[in-house]
Amino acid sequence: MKNCDSKMIKRSRMHLHVVLALTALGSQASSSWAAEAEPAVVAAIPTAAATGDNTALDAEAIKARVVISGNAVANRAPVQSSLKATQPQSIITATFIEQSVTPLADYNAVSRIAPSVGAGVSPNGPGLAETKVTLRGFQDGEYNMTYDGIPFGDTNDPTHHSTSYFPARIIGGMVIERGPGNAGNLGQATFGGSVNLYSKELSADFAFSPYATYGTWNTLMKGFQIDSGHISNWGDANMMFNASRLSTDGYLTYNAVSEENYQFKLKKNFSDTTSLTVFSTYNTITSYTPDKAGVTLSQVAQFGKNYSLNNDPASQNYWGYNFNHKTTDFDYIKLESDILGWKISNQLYTYAYTNDTYSGQDASGATANGTKAGAKGNTNVPGYNKLNAYRVKGDILRADKEVALGWLRTGLWYEVSNSNRHTYDLDWTLGKPNPKEASAPLNVSYEQRSSWKQYQPFVEFEWLAMPDLRITPGLKYLHFTREVDAAVNQGTRIPTQASETYTSTLPFLTANYQFDSKNAAYAQYAKGFLVPALSVFYVNNPGLSAPQPQTSSNYQLGWVHQSSNLALDADMYYIDFNNKLASSGSGNDLVYFNQGGVVYKGVEAAATYYLGQGVSIHWNGSLNSAKSKSTQLQIAKVPASTTALGLLYKLNGVFSSLILKRVGEQYAQDGEPAAYKISSYNTVDLTAGYQWRQAGAVVKNVKLQIGVNNLLNKQDVLSISASSKGSQFDQYTFAPPRSWNLSLSLDF
């Protein structure tokens, strides 16, 4: 059967604090509600580091300065930049997310519209499988990701899981920064840029808003949002609660998915200068998919491009052997206040990720059946159980003060993590552990605990050198200590205890000159860094494998134009990337070291022109080069270019968009081998809808929307994963075929 096994998919329970929050919301909410007007400004509230604005802690002031309030183009542009920018950026509004992106999508599907963003297409259908995106050719784990200003990512390296934590339907805006930013930009991988997600703004009015989406492959997403509006009997406070559930069969064979998401946000103003924000989200998802997904060309010839799992218990690709269950939570408390002339913000947070995966040994077919647990010469099905579980805790303190010559900003980021990871080998046929060599517990591939402690103090001064010229020097110090305590270490299967500390001092210098109310230019020089991944400890002697952090020197120039009918920005960049991580040897002789580097360079631009009568056109594009210093060849997985074209309409409640995204050619392996060249590919997505405001005495707002993804039905190659056992076992992913979805939402 294709639907998920009821024993494997259990309806998750919400956190107790979410239940209590919903109860409080229902008892305290005001009964009044008014239809929300079309927003006049960008819905995302970027940080000062994102905008270059001095009012780092004044959300309303930042909102007003992101774009010109009431600007026709500003409300219609899929991506745009701020006149206050100090580095290349793409601001993506809540309006674009709600009207031009399928509600089923993940955050990577939202980011794909921006220049220099590649990949991000799910082979199982939009939002129905994990995706990765590249940013100027930097891979996931080489750029930063934040939510409401908090960096998040895995604890072995700062990679991300796009179907966990934050589905697109709970995102209120996005700012993609293509560069390290200022000293106040926090995170482990800022040198590749930052993808900054923001929660939805709280509504001033009460509303109960159920919604649902149904689409191809028996996909159903349904949920509701409650906005309290102003809570009159609890001072100046607002709350929001959102709950949703998604289920699908998926495009790929036997790749069913079930997901639930809950989100709560509260903000209370104690005075004009003091406020408290509480946020919490909980996500659980069960997916039937191989741990190392993809399909070989021989499997494509036999079963088709959508082959993934099957219904044969004698196969390693049997759907009953390949599934995962993931749970995540992300929570913070943020206190903002004015104290002795300083704007102070303190954000205490925690987030956690648990991935419990079961899998057949090898979806490509390169590993034949047969286990050590069975009789000699058996054809039992081998597989494994893999766990990755961690919790991260941290605190971000920021302080901002206006002084005679400008604005002084300083702060401290402190964070700790604890992780538990293992892989246990299984004999699926016998339903018991599958023993391996006798050098470790027989069925344990690895059993490992790890942790880190890091802190980053920073200071920067935004100098008002001239009335229209702002120059911001800054300095950040990083101190990062990682520890490993493995009873059975990954790769070596021997007990390992190791610790490594990395430190660095990073300078920053940015400038922004505003020529007039419509034009501005900026320049940036900044150092970036990336701490080596946990895998450098997967060696026989960690003392001989101590590579330095990967570093970069970033140089960028850009220009921004904002007028009544035209939003335009362009930039060029040069990034000198050093200490590229490499390894030599194998087994007990494996060591990691630094070698050579890469030069990243390119040009980027974006433009939206409002033609009038509700019609606007959009274009953005990039030319991207990332070549090895030693070979002068393009490194792997770096698209040579990106292009987006859009035709958008919004007038009198009707909205629609037709958007093409092209990702240029790339190579799946370093050295530009012809056999691993991936041709450019295009995706075309169409959305159209109508919004009735004040639809009736009870129903205040109705929105009906239809979407078609991959309108041209092109199933191009998206990626190739090379196999060490021969090219016949290389695994490919393909774009899914044309799909549709129909969405309805109501406001009461």
N, C-alpha and C positions, 0 to 999 in steps of 0.2 A: 504494500500500500504506500501511497505517496504522502499521506498526511502523517504528522508526527505521532509517535507512539505515546499513548496516554501515560505510560509508566515513566517515560523519559521527559515529558513536558508536564510540569506541575505548575499550576497557577501560583505565582509568587505572592507573598504577603507584603503589604506595605510596612515601612518603618513606623514605629509607634508615634514618633514625633509628627509624621505626616498626617496620620489619622487624627491626632489631637488638633493639629493645625486646621484641618478641614472642619472639625467640629466647632472650633472657635470661629472660623469664617462664617459658618452658617448661622451662628447665634448672634454675631455682632454686625453683620453686613447691613448696610443701608438699603432700603427698598427702592430708592430712586435710581433711574438710569436714563441716559440721554444718548442718542446716536452719535458715534464718534465722527468728527469731521475728517476729511482727507488731510493727512499730515502735511504741514507746510515746511517741515525741516526733516533732515535725516533722522531716522529712528535710533540708529546706533549711537551709543555714548562712548566714544573712544577715550583712552587715557591721554594724559599730556604727552606721553612718549609717542603716541600715535599721531597727534595733531601738531605737536610743537607749541601748544598753547600754554601760557603761563598759569591759567586758572585750572590747575590740575585737579582740584577737588571740588570744583563748582560745575556740577553736571549740566545745569541749565545753560550756563555761559558757554560751556564747550559745545552743547547742542546748537546754540545759535551761531557759533563760529565755524562749524564744520562746513556748512554751505550757506549761501545767502537765503535767508528766510523768505518763502513765497516764490522763489525762483522756479519757473516752469520746468527748466531742464533739471534742476536739482531733484525734483520729485519724480523724474522719469528715467534718469540715467541708470543703467544697470550697474556701472562702476564709475566712480569719479574720485577726484582728489581734493584736498582742502587747500585753500590759499595760505594756510598756516603750516603746511607740511614742511618737514625738514629732510625727508627721504621719500623715495617712490612708494606710493600707497594706492590701494583700491578700496574705497568705501562702498559697501553693499548694504542697501537699506532693507528694512523690514518689508516695505511695499514690494520690492522686487522678489524677495523670498516668498511672500504670500501670493503673488499674482503671476510669477513666471517660473517657479520651481515646484515640481510635484510635491504634495504633502508627504509622500512616502520617502522622500530623499534623505540622505545623510548630509552632514556639513560639507563633505568633500564635493558633493554635487552642487552645492551653492558656490563654493570657491572656484569652480571650473570656469566661470564666466570671466575671470580676471586675466590680464596679460601675464605671460610667463608661467601660467599654471597648466600642467599637463597631467594626463592620466585621469583617474577619478571616476571611470565608468565601471559600474558593477556588472559582471557577467551573468548574474542571476536575476537582473532586473533592477531598476532604480531603487536604491535604498535597501535592497534585499540580500546583500552580501558585503563584506568588508572591502573597502577600497583604499588606495593610497594615491596621493597627488605629489607631483614634483613642483618645486618652486625655483625657477631659473635653472633647473637641472639638479638642485639639491633634493636628495631623497628624504622620505619620512624618517625622522630621527636626526636630520641635519638642519632642520628649521624648528622654530619654536611654535608652540600652540598654547593659547590661554583662554580662559573663560572668566569673564568679569574681572580681568586683570590678573588672574591666578594661573601660573604655568602648570600644565599637567602633562603626564605621559607615563610610559612604562618605566620600571625601575632597573631593568637590565640595560636598556638604552632608551632615550626619550622618544620612542615611537608611539603610535596612536592606533585606536581601533574605532573606525568611523561609525559602526552600528551601536556602539556603547556610549554611555553618558548622555549625549545631547543630540537627539534626532532633530532634523531641520525645523520641525513644527514647534519646537520650543526655543528657537533662536530668534532674538529680536534685532539682529544686525551683525555685521562682520566688517572688520578692517584688516586687510592683508597688507603687511609692511614688508617691503622687499629690501631689507637691510637690517643692521644691528640696532638702529635707532639711537636714542640718547643713553646716557649712563643709567637712567631709571628704567630702561627696558630689562625685564627680569626673565630668566629662564636658562636652561642648560645649553641651548643650541641657537642663540640669537644670531650667530654669524650668517645663517642661511635665510634670515627673515623671521617674521612672526605672523601666524594666522590667529587673529584675535576675535573670539566669539563673545557675544553679549546677550544677556537675558532680556526678555521682553520688559518694556516699561509698564509700570502699574497704571491702571486706568483710574481716572477721577470719578467714574460713575459705576454703579452696580450693573453687572450683566451676568447672565447664565447663558453659556454658549456651547451647545452640543454640535459636534461635527462628525463627518464620516467620509471616507474615500473608498471606492470599490474599483478594481481594475483587473487587468489581464492576469492570468495564472491564479485565478481565484483569490486575489489579494484583497483583503479587507482591513481597513484601519478605522477605528472609531474611538471617540473620546469626548471630553467636555472640558471647558474652562470656566471657572467662577472668579469674577472680579468683585471685590467687596465695595469698591468705590471708597469714598471718605467714611470712616467709621466714627460716627459722631459721639458715641458714648465711650470712646477710648482715646480721646485726644485727637491729634492729627496723625492718623495712621491709614494705610492701605494694604490690602493683601490680595494675593492671587493664588489659585490652585488649578493645576492642569493634570488630567489623567487620560491616558490613551492606551489602546491595545491594538497590535497588528498581527495578522496571520496571513500566510501565503503558501502556496505550493512551490512557487519559484519557477523560473524558466529552466534551470538545469535539472536533470532527472533526479528525482527523489531529494531535492534540496529544499525541503519545507522549513519555514522559519516562523517562530512565535515570539513576540516581543511585548513587554509592558513598560510604560514610563510614567513616573509621577514627579511633579514639580511643584514646589511651594516657594513663595517669595512674600516677604513682609517688609515694609518700611514704616518706621515711626519717627516723626519729627518732634523732638522735645522742645526745640526753640527754633528761631530763625537760623541759628548757626550749628545746631547739634542734631544729628539723626542717627538712627540705628537701622541697619538692613540685615535681615536674616534670610538665607537662601538654602534650599535643599532639593536635590533631585535624586531619584532612585530609578535604576533601569535594570531589567532582566531580559535576557534573550536566549532562546534555544534554537540552534541551527543544525540541520543535517547536512554536513559537508565534509569532504576529506580535510585532514589537517594541512596537507600540502596540496592545494587544489590546482587544477589544470587538466588538460586532456592532450594525449599524444596524437600525432597525425594518423597513426594507424587506428586509434580509437575513433577519431573523427571519421575516417573512411568506413568503419564498420558500424558505428552507432550514430554519428552526426555531431555537430558542434555543441549540442546541449548535453552531451554525455558527461556524467559525473559519478553517480552512484547507481546501483542496480538492486535487484530483488533476489540475488543468488547467495544463500548463506555460505557457499563454498568459495566465495570471492572476497578478496580484501576490500573490494568496493561495495560490499553489501551495506545498504543504508543503515541496518541495525548495528553496525560496528563503527559508524562514522558520524559522530555528533559532538556538540559541545554545549555547555551551559555556562553563561557569563552573567555575573551580577556586578553592578557598579553603584556607588553613591558618591555624591559631590556636595559638600556642605561648607558654608562659611557664615561668619558673623562679622559685620563691618560697622565700626563706629567712626563717625566723622564729626569734627568739632573745630571751633576757633578758640585757640588758647594763647593769650598774650601776643596777639598779632600773627600767630602761626596757624595755618590751616593744617590740621592733623587728621590723618586717616590711619586706622589700624584694622587690618583684615586677618582674622584668625580662621584657619580653614583645615579641612581634612578631605581626602578622597581615597577611595579603595576600588580595587579591581580583583575579581576572582574568575578565572577561566579554567573550567574542569573539562578537558577534552579527551574523547575516546576516538581511536582511529585504527584503520587497517594499516599494515606496515608501509605499503607503498602503492599509491593510487596509479602510478605510471605503468605498473606491471613488470618493472625491472627486478623485483624481488619475488622469487617463486615461493609458493606455499611450502610449509614444513617448519616444525618447531622442535626445540629440544625437550619440550614438556611431553610430547607424544612418543609413540613407539618409533623405533628406528625406521627411517624411510617414509614417515607419515607425510600426508599432504594437509595437515592442520593449518588453519588460518592464523598467521602471526599479526600482532598489533600491539598497541600500547595505550596507556592512560597517562596524560600529561596535565600537570597542575601548575598554574602561575597565579599566585595570590599575593597581593601586597596592600599595605596601607601607608599613605603619606600624610604627614602633619606639618603644618607650617604657619608662619606669621609674616605679614608684610606691613611694615611701618613706613609711612611717608609723611614728610613735613615740608610745607611750602610757605615762604614768606616774601612779601614784596619789600624791597629795599630801595635805596635812592637811585641806583643805576639799573635796576631790573628785578629779577626774581631769583631767589635762592631756593633750590630744592635738594633735599637729602632724604635718606631712608636706609632701611635695613631689611633684607629678606633672609629668613632663617627657616630651614626645612630639615626634617628627618624622615627616613623611610625604613620599613621592615618588610622583607619578602620571603616567601616560602615557595620553592619550585621543586618539582620532581617529575621524572618519567619512569613508569613501571611497565615492563614488557609483559604482554598477555598472550595466551593461547585462546583465541576466540572459540575454537571448536570445542575445547574441553572446558572453557570458562574458568581458567585458573592461571596463575602466573606462569610465565615462560622463562626458564632459567637461561643465563648466559654464561660467561666465563666465571671461574671460581675466584677471581681476584677481588670480588665485591659481593655483597648480598646478591644472590643469583639472578633475581628478576629486576634489580634496580639499575637502570641506566645512569641516573644521577638523583641525588637527594641533597638539596642545597638550601641554605639560608644565607641571606645577604642583607646589607643595610648601608645607608649613607647618612652623613651629617654634612650639611653645607650652609654657608652663610655668605651673603654678598652685601656689604655696605656700599653706598654710592653717594656722590655729591655732584651737583652740576649748577652752573650759574647762567641764567639767560640774561645776557647783557643787551640792553636797549642802546646799541651803539649810535643809532640815528632814529628819528621818529618812525622810519619804515624798515629799519634793519635790526634784526635780532641775531646775535651770535652766542652760541651755547657751548662752552667747553665743559667737559665732565670727566669724572674718573670713577672707576668701579674696581673693587678688589674682590676676588673670589677665593674661597677656601672650601675644598671639597675632599672629604674622606670617605672611601668606600671599603667595606669589610666583607669578607666571604668566610663562612663556616660551613663546609660541606662534608658530611659523613661519606658521601660518594660524589666526587666532583664531576661535572659535565665534561665529557671529552676524554678524561684520563681514568675515571672510575676509581680514584684513590682518595683517601681523606685529605682535605686541604683546608688550611687556615691561612688567610692572607689579608693584608691591608695596604692601601696605597692612598697617599694624600697629594692633591694637586692644588697649586696656588698660581695666581696670575693677577697682574694689575693691568687694567685695560683703559686706554684713553679714548675719548670721544670729542668730536668737534663738528658742530652743525651751524648752518647759517640760513636765514630766510630774509629775502628782501622783497617787499611789496611795492611794486612800481605805482600802482593805483588801485582802485577798488575792484579791478577785474583781472589783474595780472600780478604774478609773483614768481620768483625764482628761488631755488634752494641749492645747497651744496652740503656734502657730508664726507667726513673722514672718520673711520671708526675701526677699532680692533674687535674681532670676534673670537669665540673659542668654542670648543666642544670636548668635554671630558671623555676619555676612552670608555668604550662599552664594557659591561661586565665580562664579556667573552675573553678579555685579555687575561683573566684568571683561569681559563680553561686549559691550562698547560701544566706540565709535570713540575716545573719549578717557576712559580710566579716571580721570584726574585730576579730571574733572568729575562723577564718579559714585562718591562715597565715603560711603555711608550708615553710620550708627553701628549698633552691635549692638542688636538688639531686646532690650528689658528688661522685667522684670515686678516688681511688688511683691505678694507672696503673704501672705494672712491666712487662718489655718485654726484651727478648734476641733473637738475630737473627744472621744469617750468610748468606753471598751472595757469589756466585761464578760466574764468567763470563770468558769463554774461547772461542776459535774459534768455537767449536762445541757444547758447553754445557752452558746453563744458568740455574742456580740452586739457590734457596733460601729456607730457613727454619727458623721457629721461634717458640717460646713458649711464652704464656702470662698468667698473673694472674691479675684480676681486682677486687678490693674490692669496691663494689657499695653500697652506703649508702643513707639514707633519702628517701627510696622508697615511692612514693606518694600513699596515701590511703585515703578512705573516710568512714564515718560512718553516720548513720541516713538517713533520707529521707525527702523530702519536705522541710518545713521550718526549720527542725532540722538537715539538711545536713551540715556537716563540713568536710574539708580536713585536713589531718595531715601527719606527717612523721612516718613511721614505718619500722623497720628492714632493710633488704637489700638483695643483691644478690651477690654471688661470681661467676664471669665469669672466666673460665680458658680453655686452650686448646693448641693444636699444629697445625701448618699450614706449608705447603711446596708447592713448584711449581718447575717444571723442564721441559726444552725443550732441545731436543737433535737433532742436524742436522745430518742426515744420509748421506747426499750427494745426488747429482743428483736431487736437488730440493725438496727432501723429508725430513720432520721433524716430530717428534712425541712430544706430550705434555701431561703432567699429572700435576694436582694439586689437593690438598685435604686438609681437615681439620677435626679435632675432636673437638667438641665444647660442653662445659658444662656451664650451667647457672642455678644454684640451689639456691633456697631460703635459707637464713641463718636459718630461723625458722623451716622449714619443711624438708630441705635437698632434696626437689623434684625439678625437672626441671620446670622452669617457662614456661608460655604459649608462643607459636609461636617461639620456639627456635629449629631449626634443630640440631639433635645430630651430624651430620657430613655433609660434602659436598665433592663431587668428580667431576672432569672434566677430560675427556680423549679426545685427539685430534690427528688426522692424517692430516697433511697439506702438500700441494705441491705448489711450485712456481718456474717456470723456462720457459724462452723463451716466455713470454707473457701469458702462461697458469697458472691458479691458481685454487686451490680447497681446501676445508676443510671439514672434517667430525668430528663433535664435539658432545660428550655426556656430559650432565650435570646431576648429581644425587644430589638430596636434601634429606637428611636423615629424619628419622621419627621424629615427633614432636607432641605436644599436643595443641589443640585449647584453652584449659582452664588450669589455674593453678591447681596444685595438681595431675597431671597425671591421670585424669579420663579416664577409658577405653573407654567410649562412645565417647570421643573426641580425640582419638588417630588418627593421620593422618600418614598413612604409607609412606615410602620413595617413591619418584617418579623420573622418568627419562625423559629427553627430548633429542632427537637426531636431529641435524640440519645439512643439507648438502648444500654447495654452490660450484659452479664451474663456471669458466668464462675464457674468452680469451680477451686479450688486444692487438689491432693492433696499433703500434706506426708508425708515418709518413705514415698513411694509404693512403694519396693522396695529391694532390697539394693544395686543399682547406681544406679537413678534415685531421687534423694532428693526431688525436687519436680517436680510437673507442673501447669501452668496452662493451662486451655482457656478462651478468651474469644470471644464474638461481639459485634459492634457493628453498629448500624444508625444511619446518619446521615440527617438530614432525614426523620424517620419519617413525617411528614404529607405528604411529597412536594410541598411548596409551592415553586414556582420564581419567587419575587418578584424585583423589580429591586433590585440591590445598589448600583449606581453608574451615573452618567451622565457621560461625557466630552464636553463641548461642542466642536464643530468650528468653526473660523473660516471655513469655506467653506459654512456653512448648516446649519440644524438637521436637515435630512434626512440629514446625514452624522454626527450625534451618535452616539457609540458607547456601548452599554449592556452591563452584565454582569448575569447572572442567577444565582441560587442553583442548584446542580446538583440533579438529582432524587434520590430516595431511593437509597441505596447501602448495601451490607453488607460486612463483613469478618470473617473467622474467623482467630483467632490461637492458636498453640500454642507453649509454651516448656517446656523441660526443664532440670533441674539435675542434673548428675552429680557 
